[in-house]
Amino acid sequence: MPMKNPERAIATLVGEFHALYITVQVFAKTHENPNLAFSELTTAEQLGLAAIEPHPIPDATIVGYQDVIAGIRGALAANPLYSRT
């Protein structure tokens, strides 16, 4: 059902995104093979950027995208099984 209040719709979207982001953080910090996940994240990041860059989007969208990827990378690096070698 569409929301009639745009501010409420945006607030709902922000809440949903935050919940999804936190869930990804948990999976990253507990992934059984964080090195593989790190590699897959890098590939997904490049594919994702390639998909959105041709479109006219605000620079803030790219910055937000990169911030989220950096946060997930940080969660993977915090995984005790992550090997920096």
Protein Blocks (a to p, Z undefined) as FASTA:
>chain_A
ZZfblklmmmmmmmmmmmmmmmmmmmmmmofblmlmmmmmmmmmmmmmmmmmmpccdfkl
mmmmmmmmmmmmmmmmmpmkbcfZZ
